[in-house]
Amino acid sequence: MGGRPASAAAARAQTAVPPAVAGVGLDSAAVRQAMVRRLAQQGVTQPAVLQAFERVERHCFVDSGLAAQAYEDTSLPIGWGQTISKPSVVARMLELLCEGQTLPLGRVLEIGTGCGYQAALLSHLCREVYSMERLRALHERARDNLRPMRIPNVHLIFGDGMLGYPKGAPYAGIIAAAGGESIPAAWLEQLAVGARLVAPAELQSGQQSLVVVQRSAHGFERRVLEGVRFVPLKSGTA
Ligand code: SAH
């Protein structure tokens, strides 16, 4: 694919995105396409994942002061000490979740709604998204962010995601945006046979890694992938 160099795209983003924030602008679509091209260059291959990134307006999920950076490959603060992961990491996790599966996936559980960006991406990849957040303020923020988008298949749940959400189980996929010292047993129990879980976890002290667990009729197969840095998975609500 052609396209302008990343630096020019970034320069364009600096000037083009703020006006687009007020309305729905073609400029925001152009910078989003540039981000999608970069993701493809970085090795994201699944068309459905790339299309989801092209459709969801990341700048609508961050403070207007950060909108100019919304399409750079960077994590951004979303308040209450939490961050929205950088697009390349989100894309990597979504690819792992969907790899080899028939799309759209069925019902998927997301732990850590945050600002709601990943939930919006997931809405294009699965039939139903159940997304849990333990901080009430962020749960409400995500609801406000998603409301104007009128996405019918995202269900936001305020609660401790360490316990999963048994009412929606079994899940065709589980994805977590916060990492603990292990993968909670409830998540494994709520994973459907044939489904996959993708989550960061600190399996060796001091090193958080991306973990993929595949459930089969015979049990659970775990793969530990590259090192990552996610906010901590905490119990309880606040
Ligand atoms: N997917 C989010 C990323 C948010 S950061 C987005 O697109 O913005 C991770 C989130 O996980 C934080 O908001 C944090 O409060 C939340 N979190 C941490 N532990 C949790 C738990 N036990 N249950 C639910 N949410 C949790």
Boltz pocket constraint, residues with backbone or C-beta under 6 A from the ligand:
constraints:
  - pocket:
      binder: B
      contacts: [[A, 78], [A, 82], [A, 83], [A, 84], [A, 85], [A, 111], [A, 112], [A, 113], [A, 114], [A, 115], [A, 116], [A, 117], [A, 118], [A, 119], [A, 132], [A, 133], [A, 134], [A, 135], [A, 138], [A, 159], [A, 160], [A, 161], [A, 162], [A, 177], [A, 178], [A, 231], [A, 232], [A, 233], [A, 234], [A, 235], [A, 236]]
      max_distance: 6.0
